[in-house]
Amino acid sequence: MRIGTSLILSLLFAASFFSCNRNANTTGEKRTSGKTTILVDETYARILDDQIEVFKSDYPDATVNVIAGDENEILPKFRKGEVKMLVMSRMLKPEEEHFYKNRKSPIYVDRFAIDGLALIANKADADSTITVEEAYNIMRGTSKGTKKLVFDNAYSSTIRYFIDSAGIKELPKTGVYTLKTTDDVIRYVADNKGYIGVIGVNWLLKNVKNASPFLSGIKTLAVKNLPNKNGADAYYKPTQDNLINGKYPFLRNVYIINAEGTSGLGTGFATWLSSPRGQLIVLKSGLGPHEVALREFNLKTNKK
């Protein structure tokens, strides 16, 4: 990204940040100060860490608290209106909006990053590739091979993604196993051959805080998509380039959902995530950034 372009985008954002008014603020809150709480799918807790840290350095009077958990833990708090900010990998279902629709309170949804689900195997395993169809057949219980899938827990967004994608309603009796946390998955795969762990790409990035000590014992599999799909021509690993160009099959959007109903700190932080500064943090993290940074990044890669 050229300095001139970055400066222009930053100036444009500054103007929009302070002029945008989704809802009139009658509570005295400000977009850059006060307190707000965000429910976060624990898969993305690490993504939010750096964002909040930099936001806090820019606006020291702002406090952004995080409640992390699986979807089964955090969604009830949002649905009841106990906490009105939410970060997760899917849009809300109609029944999850009832509390706010009944009160005619708007809900704003913004994508701020592109994540991927990485398939990991024991470093000593012979296979280094897998197809989407193979993974789905394990989920369906129709696989003819011996590979087994391991997920973080039975209520996570990770396993829900694979259940939805494979088109099943319940897990097979064998071949699919759940533990408790992502760290558990990494450790289990590092200690046992023949298992494929499914984890968020952000857990594999070298620059994350408190990286798992068992990463040295695992490898990331390259994945080939279903026929006639993007990424069906070869096997692709979940690199940043492949998240951005869509060639890696197991992609997920990361959304921030804002139902606070005011133009206060929650709205300010949600807007900041999509700003050039927030997007630069996403880019540096190794994930795929949203629109602004995405255009600039693609311009550079197209010149190669």
C-alpha positions as CSV (number, residue, x, y, z in Angstrom):
1,M,0.0,0.0,0.0
2,R,1.4,3.4,-1.0
3,I,1.8,6.0,1.7
4,G,-0.2,8.6,-0.2
5,T,-3.2,6.2,-0.6
6,S,-3.0,5.1,3.0
7,L,-3.1,8.7,4.2
8,I,-6.1,9.5,2.0
9,L,-8.0,6.5,3.3
10,S,-7.2,7.4,6.9
11,L,-8.4,11.0,6.4
12,L,-11.6,9.7,4.7
13,F,-12.2,7.3,7.6
14,A,-11.6,10.1,10.1
15,A,-14.3,12.1,8.5
16,S,-16.8,9.3,8.3
17,F,-16.0,8.0,11.8
18,F,-17.1,11.3,13.4
19,S,-19.9,12.2,11.0
20,C,-21.7,8.9,10.6
21,N,-24.8,8.7,12.8
22,R,-26.6,5.5,12.7
23,N,-28.8,6.4,15.6
24,A,-28.9,9.6,17.6
25,N,-27.1,9.2,20.9
26,T,-29.2,10.3,23.8
27,T,-27.2,8.5,26.6
28,G,-24.2,10.8,26.6
29,E,-21.9,8.1,25.4
30,K,-19.1,8.9,22.9
31,R,-17.6,6.8,20.2
32,T,-14.1,7.0,21.6
33,S,-14.7,6.9,25.4
34,G,-16.8,5.0,28.0
35,K,-17.3,1.3,28.4
36,T,-18.8,-1.5,26.2
37,T,-18.8,-5.2,26.3
38,I,-18.6,-7.6,23.4
39,L,-19.5,-11.3,23.2
40,V,-16.9,-13.1,21.2
41,D,-16.9,-16.6,19.7
42,E,-13.8,-17.9,21.4
43,T,-12.3,-18.9,18.0
44,Y,-11.8,-15.2,17.4
45,A,-10.8,-14.1,20.9
46,R,-7.2,-13.7,19.6
47,I,-8.2,-11.6,16.7
48,L,-9.9,-9.1,19.0
49,D,-6.9,-8.9,21.4
50,D,-4.7,-6.8,19.1
51,Q,-7.6,-4.7,17.8
52,I,-8.7,-3.7,21.3
53,E,-5.1,-3.1,22.4
54,V,-4.5,-0.6,19.5
55,F,-7.9,1.0,19.9
56,K,-7.2,1.5,23.5
57,S,-3.8,3.1,22.7
58,D,-5.6,5.5,20.3
59,Y,-8.5,6.2,22.8
60,P,-7.3,5.7,26.4
61,D,-10.7,6.7,27.8
62,A,-12.3,3.7,26.1
63,T,-12.8,0.3,27.7
64,V,-13.8,-2.7,25.6
65,N,-14.5,-5.8,27.7
66,V,-14.7,-9.2,26.1
67,I,-16.8,-12.2,27.1
68,A,-15.5,-15.2,25.1
69,G,-17.3,-18.6,24.7
70,D,-18.7,-21.0,22.2
71,E,-21.9,-20.1,20.3
72,N,-24.0,-22.1,22.8
73,E,-22.7,-19.9,25.6
74,I,-22.7,-16.4,24.1
75,L,-25.8,-16.3,21.9
76,P,-28.3,-16.5,24.8
77,K,-26.8,-13.4,26.3
78,F,-27.2,-11.6,23.0
79,R,-30.7,-12.9,22.3
80,K,-31.9,-11.7,25.8
81,G,-30.3,-8.3,25.3
82,E,-27.9,-8.7,28.2
83,V,-25.0,-7.9,25.9
84,K,-25.7,-6.2,22.6
85,M,-22.4,-6.6,20.8
86,L,-21.3,-9.8,19.2
87,V,-18.5,-11.2,17.1
88,M,-19.0,-14.5,15.3
89,S,-18.7,-16.2,11.9
90,R,-22.2,-16.1,10.7
91,M,-25.3,-13.9,10.3
92,L,-28.0,-14.0,12.8
93,K,-31.0,-16.3,12.3
94,P,-34.5,-14.7,12.4
95,E,-35.3,-16.2,15.8
96,E,-32.1,-14.7,17.2
97,E,-33.4,-11.2,16.4
98,H,-36.7,-11.3,18.1
99,F,-35.7,-9.3,21.2
100,Y,-34.6,-6.4,19.1
101,K,-37.3,-6.6,16.5
102,N,-40.0,-6.4,19.3
103,R,-38.3,-3.3,20.5
104,K,-37.8,-1.9,17.0
105,S,-34.1,-1.7,17.8
106,P,-31.9,-1.9,14.7
107,I,-29.1,-4.4,14.3
108,Y,-26.0,-3.5,12.3
109,V,-23.8,-6.2,10.9
110,D,-20.3,-5.5,9.5
111,R,-17.7,-8.0,8.1
112,F,-14.2,-7.0,9.2
113,A,-12.1,-10.1,8.4
114,I,-11.9,-13.4,6.5
115,D,-10.9,-16.4,8.4
116,G,-10.3,-20.0,7.4
117,L,-10.6,-23.4,9.1
118,A,-7.3,-25.2,8.9
119,L,-7.0,-29.0,8.9
120,I,-4.0,-30.2,10.8
121,A,-2.3,-33.6,11.0
122,N,0.5,-35.2,13.0
123,K,3.8,-34.2,11.5
124,A,4.7,-37.9,11.0
125,D,1.6,-38.7,9.1
126,A,2.2,-39.6,5.4
127,D,-0.7,-37.6,4.0
128,S,-0.2,-33.9,3.4
129,T,-3.4,-33.3,1.4
130,I,-7.2,-33.9,1.7
131,T,-10.2,-33.1,-0.5
132,V,-13.3,-31.3,0.7
133,E,-15.3,-34.4,-0.3
134,E,-13.1,-36.6,1.9
135,A,-13.7,-34.3,4.9
136,Y,-17.5,-34.2,4.3
137,N,-17.6,-38.0,3.9
138,I,-16.0,-38.4,7.3
139,M,-18.7,-36.1,8.7
140,R,-21.4,-38.1,7.0
141,G,-20.0,-41.4,8.3
142,T,-19.5,-42.7,4.7
143,S,-15.7,-42.5,4.5
144,K,-13.9,-45.6,3.3
145,G,-10.7,-44.5,4.8
146,T,-9.3,-44.4,8.3
147,K,-9.0,-40.7,8.8
148,K,-10.8,-39.2,11.8
149,L,-11.8,-35.6,12.5
150,V,-11.2,-33.9,15.8
151,F,-13.0,-30.6,16.8
152,D,-12.7,-28.3,19.8
153,N,-16.1,-28.9,21.3
154,A,-19.6,-30.0,20.4
155,Y,-21.1,-26.5,20.5
156,S,-18.4,-24.6,18.7
157,S,-18.9,-22.6,15.5
158,T,-16.2,-24.8,13.9
159,I,-18.1,-28.0,14.1
160,R,-21.3,-26.2,13.2
161,Y,-19.7,-25.0,10.0
162,F,-18.8,-28.6,9.0
163,I,-22.2,-29.9,10.0
164,D,-23.9,-27.3,7.8
165,S,-21.5,-27.7,4.9
166,A,-21.7,-31.5,4.9
167,G,-25.5,-31.3,5.0
168,I,-26.0,-33.5,8.0
169,K,-28.2,-33.2,11.1
170,E,-26.2,-35.3,13.5
171,L,-22.7,-36.6,13.9
172,P,-21.8,-40.1,12.9
173,K,-21.2,-42.7,15.6
174,T,-17.5,-43.0,14.7
175,G,-14.9,-40.9,12.9
176,V,-15.8,-37.5,14.4
177,Y,-14.6,-36.5,17.9
178,T,-14.9,-33.4,20.1
179,L,-12.6,-32.2,22.9
180,K,-12.9,-29.0,24.9
181,T,-10.6,-26.3,23.5
182,T,-8.5,-25.6,20.4
183,D,-5.4,-26.1,22.4
184,D,-6.7,-29.6,23.3
185,V,-7.1,-30.3,19.5
186,I,-3.6,-29.2,18.7
187,R,-2.1,-31.2,21.5
188,Y,-4.1,-34.3,20.7
189,V,-3.1,-34.3,17.0
190,A,0.5,-33.7,17.9
191,D,0.4,-36.8,20.1
192,N,-1.6,-39.1,17.9
193,K,-1.3,-40.1,14.3
194,G,-4.3,-40.7,12.0
195,Y,-6.3,-37.8,13.4
196,I,-7.2,-34.5,11.5
197,G,-7.8,-31.5,13.8
198,V,-10.0,-28.6,12.6
199,I,-9.0,-25.3,14.0
200,G,-9.2,-21.6,13.1
201,V,-6.3,-20.3,11.0
202,N,-5.5,-17.6,13.5
203,W,-4.3,-20.3,16.0
204,L,-1.5,-21.2,13.6
205,L,-0.1,-17.7,13.1
206,K,3.3,-17.2,14.5
207,N,2.7,-13.7,15.8
208,V,-0.1,-14.6,18.2
209,K,0.2,-14.3,21.9
210,N,0.5,-17.5,23.9
211,A,1.0,-19.8,20.9
212,S,0.5,-23.5,21.6
213,P,3.8,-25.3,22.4
214,F,2.6,-28.3,20.4
215,L,2.5,-26.5,17.0
216,S,5.9,-28.0,16.2
217,G,4.3,-31.5,16.2
218,I,1.7,-30.8,13.6
219,K,1.5,-29.8,9.9
220,T,-1.2,-28.0,7.9
221,L,-2.9,-30.0,5.2
222,A,-3.5,-28.6,1.7
223,V,-7.2,-28.9,0.6
224,K,-8.8,-29.3,-2.8
225,N,-12.3,-28.0,-3.3
226,L,-15.4,-29.7,-4.8
227,P,-15.6,-29.9,-8.6
228,N,-16.6,-26.6,-10.4
229,K,-15.8,-24.6,-7.2
230,N,-13.1,-22.0,-6.8
231,G,-10.0,-23.9,-5.6
232,A,-10.9,-27.2,-7.4
233,D,-7.9,-27.1,-9.7
234,A,-5.3,-27.9,-7.1
235,Y,-4.6,-28.3,-3.3
236,Y,-4.4,-25.1,-1.4
237,K,-3.1,-24.3,2.1
238,P,-4.9,-21.6,4.2
239,T,-2.3,-18.9,3.5
240,Q,-3.3,-15.3,3.6
241,D,-3.3,-15.1,-0.2
242,N,-5.6,-18.0,-0.5
243,L,-8.0,-16.6,2.1
244,I,-8.2,-13.4,0.1
245,N,-8.5,-14.9,-3.3
246,G,-11.0,-17.5,-2.1
247,K,-9.0,-20.5,-3.4
248,Y,-8.9,-22.1,0.1
249,P,-12.2,-24.0,0.5
250,F,-13.0,-23.6,4.2
251,L,-13.5,-19.9,4.5
252,R,-15.5,-18.0,7.0
253,N,-16.4,-14.3,7.3
254,V,-15.9,-12.7,10.7
255,Y,-18.7,-10.3,11.6
256,I,-19.2,-7.7,14.3
257,I,-22.9,-7.4,15.2
258,N,-24.0,-4.3,16.9
259,A,-27.4,-3.9,18.5
260,E,-26.6,-1.3,21.1
261,G,-29.1,1.2,19.5
262,T,-26.9,4.2,20.2
263,S,-24.0,5.9,18.5
264,G,-21.7,5.3,21.4
265,L,-18.5,3.4,22.0
266,G,-19.9,0.1,20.6
267,T,-20.6,1.7,17.3
268,G,-17.3,3.5,17.4
269,F,-15.3,0.3,17.9
270,A,-17.3,-1.5,15.2
271,T,-16.6,1.3,12.7
272,W,-12.9,1.3,13.7
273,L,-12.6,-2.4,12.9
274,S,-13.4,-1.6,9.3
275,S,-11.2,1.5,9.2
276,P,-7.8,1.4,7.4
277,R,-6.1,1.2,10.8
278,G,-8.2,-1.7,11.9
279,Q,-7.8,-3.4,8.6
280,L,-4.1,-3.1,8.6
281,I,-4.0,-5.0,11.9
282,V,-6.1,-7.7,10.3
283,L,-3.7,-7.8,7.4
284,K,-0.6,-8.0,9.7
285,S,-2.3,-10.8,11.6
286,G,-2.3,-13.1,8.6
287,L,-6.0,-13.2,8.1
288,G,-7.9,-11.7,5.1
289,P,-8.9,-8.1,5.6
290,H,-12.2,-6.6,4.5
291,E,-12.9,-4.3,1.5
292,V,-10.6,-1.3,1.9
293,A,-7.4,-3.2,2.6
294,L,-8.5,-6.0,0.3
295,R,-8.5,-3.8,-2.8
296,E,-5.0,-2.4,-2.1
297,F,-3.7,-5.9,-1.4
298,N,-5.0,-7.3,-4.6
299,L,-3.6,-4.4,-6.6
300,K,-0.1,-5.4,-5.4
301,T,-0.5,-9.2,-6.0
302,N,-1.9,-8.6,-9.5
303,K,1.4,-6.9,-10.5
304,K,3.4,-10.0,-9.8
